[in-house]
Structures are given as C-alpha cells and as structure tokens.
Amino acid sequence: MSPSEVMRIGQEGMRMALMLSAPVLLVSVIVGTIVSLIQAVTQVHEQTLTFLPKLVAVIAVLAISGGWMLEQTVAYATRSFDRIPEASRGEAP
C-alpha cells in the first residue's frame, strides 16, 4: 500500500468523523448560545439551566439523524474492509 493511499484513507476517516459529529456539535453550540443569551437577559446565572436544554437537543438530534449516522458508518466500514485484500497485495515493507 502506497503512502498516498494511506493518506487518502486517513483523510476519509477524518472527514467521516467530522461529518458525523457536526450535527450534534452545531445543535449543542446553538442551544448553548440561546440559553446563555436568555440567562444574560434575565440575569439568572444558574449552571444547571444550560445542561438540560443541551441534553434534550442532543438526544433529539441523535434520534432524528441516528439512522443516517449508522448508515454512513456502515458504508465506511464496508469500504474499509473491502480494501483489505488490496492492501495485502500491495508492496512489502
């Protein structure tokens, strides 16, 4: 397996991790910002108030996009396993 092939596989893995984590992270950041704005306006600075809305939002995003995330992960794993015979036929170290 050539170094460029290894780099391509690594880049694809990083891209997959970013693509799968982006929806959850974005929703968490947006909800956290909205709750912080509400806390600043009402001058109620309770740390526990930020936890529950973020938790509910993250669970909702995982419930909505969980199937898509699983589908993408299975497709990536299948492509990775399909590359194993090609890698074993590659150059010797």
Backbone as CSV, one residue per row, in Angstrom:
resi,resn,N_x,N_y,N_z,CA_x,CA_y,CA_z,C_x,C_y,C_z
1,MET,0.850,-1.164,0.000,0.000,0.000,0.000,0.902,1.236,0.000
2,SER,0.614,2.144,-0.891,1.461,3.319,-1.039,1.132,4.361,0.034
3,PRO,2.085,5.238,0.314,1.833,6.297,1.297,0.657,7.203,0.914
4,SER,0.467,7.438,-0.370,-0.658,8.277,-0.787,-1.989,7.584,-0.498
5,GLU,-2.031,6.280,-0.632,-3.243,5.516,-0.317,-3.538,5.586,1.185
6,VAL,-2.503,5.476,1.993,-2.669,5.576,3.446,-3.186,6.966,3.819
7,MET,-2.645,7.988,3.190,-3.100,9.353,3.460,-4.559,9.534,3.045
8,ARG,-4.936,8.952,1.927,-6.318,9.068,1.457,-7.279,8.383,2.422
9,ILE,-6.898,7.225,2.923,-7.740,6.512,3.888,-7.858,7.312,5.186
10,GLY,-6.748,7.890,5.637,-6.779,8.721,6.837,-7.646,9.952,6.666
11,GLN,-7.547,10.598,5.513,-8.379,11.776,5.248,-9.853,11.414,5.198
12,GLU,-10.152,10.272,4.605,-11.547,9.841,4.536,-12.096,9.556,5.941
13,GLY,-11.284,8.975,6.791,-11.698,8.711,8.176,-11.934,9.996,8.954
14,MET,-11.047,10.967,8.780,-11.216,12.264,9.460,-12.458,12.979,8.951
15,ARG,-12.681,12.924,7.649,-13.868,13.547,7.058,-15.138,12.902,7.589
16,MET,-15.115,11.586,7.726,-16.275,10.862,8.239,-16.554,11.251,9.693
17,ALA,-15.518,11.328,10.507,-15.689,11.715,11.906,-16.256,13.129,12.017
18,LEU,-15.766,14.046,11.194,-16.263,15.413,11.205,-17.712,15.477,10.749
19,MET,-18.037,14.722,9.704,-19.395,14.735,9.161,-20.395,14.154,10.167
20,LEU,-19.994,13.131,10.908,-20.906,12.510,11.865,-21.059,13.322,13.148
21,SER,-20.034,14.038,13.537,-20.121,14.804,14.783,-20.674,16.212,14.589
22,ALA,-20.663,16.719,13.373,-21.085,18.102,13.121,-22.524,18.402,13.540
23,PRO,-23.521,17.590,13.194,-24.883,17.950,13.593,-25.059,18.074,15.105
24,VAL,-24.503,17.140,15.852,-24.642,17.169,17.310,-23.919,18.384,17.892
25,LEU,-22.712,18.651,17.416,-21.951,19.781,17.936,-22.605,21.115,17.596
26,LEU,-23.097,21.251,16.377,-23.740,22.504,15.978,-24.994,22.777,16.791
27,VAL,-25.820,21.770,16.982,-27.035,21.959,17.779,-26.681,22.287,19.216
28,SER,-25.684,21.648,19.758,-25.263,21.925,21.132,-24.765,23.362,21.282
29,VAL,-23.999,23.828,20.317,-23.490,25.205,20.365,-24.628,26.213,20.223
30,ILE,-25.545,25.946,19.307,-26.662,26.876,19.095,-27.552,26.949,20.334
31,VAL,-27.898,25.794,20.895,-28.742,25.782,22.092,-28.012,26.442,23.256
32,GLY,-26.733,26.171,23.412,-25.963,26.803,24.481,-25.917,28.317,24.352
33,THR,-25.779,28.806,23.123,-25.760,30.259,22.893,-27.115,30.877,23.217
34,ILE,-28.189,30.229,22.791,-29.526,30.759,23.075,-29.790,30.787,24.577
35,VAL,-29.442,29.711,25.284,-29.641,29.672,26.733,-28.784,30.732,27.420
36,SER,-27.569,30.931,26.953,-26.702,31.961,27.537,-27.274,33.352,27.328
37,LEU,-27.840,33.600,26.148,-28.480,34.890,25.903,-29.670,35.105,26.828
38,ILE,-30.471,34.074,26.993,-31.620,34.177,27.902,-31.154,34.416,29.336
39,GLN,-30.094,33.738,29.751,-29.563,33.945,31.095,-29.009,35.359,31.264
40,ALA,-28.393,35.889,30.231,-27.847,37.248,30.324,-28.965,38.280,30.407
41,VAL,-30.029,38.049,29.650,-31.148,38.997,29.662,-31.889,38.954,30.991
42,THR,-32.112,37.752,31.519,-32.873,37.626,32.768,-31.986,37.706,34.001
43,GLN,-30.708,37.737,33.832,-29.720,37.793,34.907,-29.850,36.622,35.886
44,VAL,-30.231,35.475,35.350,-30.272,34.238,36.126,-29.086,33.405,35.658
45,HIS,-28.080,33.295,36.499,-26.855,32.593,36.103,-26.728,31.284,36.868
46,GLU,-27.552,30.352,36.510,-27.529,29.040,37.126,-26.918,28.054,36.136
47,GLN,-25.866,27.351,36.540,-25.149,26.458,35.642,-26.002,25.265,35.211
48,THR,-26.894,24.819,36.076,-27.679,23.639,35.744,-28.731,23.928,34.676
49,LEU,-29.074,25.192,34.457,-30.073,25.537,33.444,-29.569,25.288,32.028
50,THR,-28.278,25.309,31.820,-27.742,25.093,30.472,-27.651,23.616,30.123
51,PHE,-27.577,22.765,31.128,-27.362,21.340,30.882,-28.580,20.661,30.277
52,LEU,-29.750,20.859,30.849,-30.943,20.137,30.403,-31.353,20.483,28.965
53,PRO,-31.406,21.762,28.562,-31.762,22.040,27.163,-30.767,21.453,26.163
54,LYS,-29.479,21.500,26.487,-28.480,20.898,25.599,-28.677,19.393,25.507
55,LEU,-28.927,18.755,26.644,-29.129,17.307,26.665,-30.342,16.913,25.830
56,VAL,-31.436,17.631,25.980,-32.645,17.329,25.220,-32.400,17.550,23.726
57,ALA,-31.721,18.629,23.379,-31.447,18.924,21.964,-30.536,17.867,21.346
58,VAL,-29.522,17.446,22.063,-28.599,16.429,21.538,-29.317,15.090,21.370
59,ILE,-30.156,14.723,22.326,-30.918,13.479,22.202,-31.858,13.550,21.002
60,ALA,-32.488,14.711,20.796,-33.388,14.877,19.646,-32.623,14.749,18.327
61,VAL,-31.452,15.364,18.253,-30.652,15.269,17.022,-30.210,13.838,16.779
62,LEU,-29.810,13.144,17.821,-29.403,11.748,17.658,-30.591,10.871,17.249
63,ALA,-31.771,11.169,17.775,-32.954,10.395,17.393,-33.328,10.643,15.939
64,ILE,-33.174,11.891,15.493,-33.538,12.242,14.120,-32.497,11.743,13.117
65,SER,-31.232,11.973,13.418,-30.192,11.660,12.436,-29.421,10.378,12.745
66,GLY,-29.852,9.634,13.738,-29.140,8.414,14.111,-29.108,7.376,13.008
67,GLY,-30.206,7.239,12.276,-30.241,6.283,11.177,-29.256,6.632,10.078
68,TRP,-29.205,7.919,9.747,-28.261,8.382,8.726,-26.828,8.168,9.192
69,MET,-26.556,8.468,10.472,-25.206,8.282,11.005,-24.799,6.808,10.951
70,LEU,-25.721,5.922,11.313,-25.433,4.493,11.267,-25.186,4.030,9.832
71,GLU,-25.986,4.532,8.912,-25.815,4.178,7.502,-24.447,4.614,6.978
72,GLN,-24.032,5.822,7.320,-22.727,6.325,6.887,-21.588,5.521,7.508
73,THR,-21.728,5.165,8.779,-20.688,4.399,9.460,-20.553,3.003,8.861
74,VAL,-21.682,2.356,8.579,-21.644,1.013,7.981,-21.038,1.073,6.581
75,ALA,-21.385,2.101,5.802,-20.821,2.236,4.457,-19.311,2.449,4.524
76,TYR,-18.855,3.262,5.468,-17.415,3.496,5.620,-16.697,2.211,6.048
77,ALA,-17.285,1.491,6.994,-16.665,0.240,7.447,-16.620,-0.784,6.318
78,THR,-17.670,-0.859,5.523,-17.697,-1.784,4.393,-16.614,-1.446,3.383
79,ARG,-16.483,-0.146,3.068,-15.417,0.269,2.132,-14.039,-0.063,2.703
80,SER,-13.869,0.145,4.001,-12.575,-0.132,4.628,-12.246,-1.618,4.588
81,PHE,-13.234,-2.455,4.896,-12.998,-3.908,4.863,-12.777,-4.404,3.448
82,ASP,-13.409,-3.780,2.472,-13.203,-4.172,1.082,-11.791,-3.839,0.601
83,ARG,-11.127,-2.904,1.249,-9.761,-2.520,0.864,-8.703,-3.473,1.414
84,ILE,-9.049,-4.327,2.349,-8.057,-5.200,2.986,-7.373,-6.117,1.969
85,PRO,-8.089,-6.784,1.073,-7.379,-7.626,0.087,-6.446,-6.818,-0.816
86,GLU,-6.860,-5.596,-1.170,-5.995,-4.757,-1.994,-4.723,-4.382,-1.259
87,ALA,-4.838,-4.139,0.036,-3.667,-3.753,0.825,-2.707,-4.925,0.986
88,SER,-3.248,-6.138,1.091,-2.363,-7.282,1.269,-1.618,-7.628,-0.005
89,ARG,-2.135,-7.218,-1.156,-1.450,-7.447,-2.424,-0.445,-6.346,-2.750
90,GLY,-0.397,-5.312,-1.919,0.475,-4.168,-2.170,1.945,-4.494,-1.942
91,GLU,2.754,-3.447,-1.879,4.186,-3.636,-1.733,4.538,-4.141,-0.344
92,ALA,5.602,-4.881,-0.277,6.083,-5.402,1.008,6.865,-4.317,1.724
93,PRO,6.838,-4.318,3.038,7.568,-3.262,3.792,9.063,-3.375,3.702
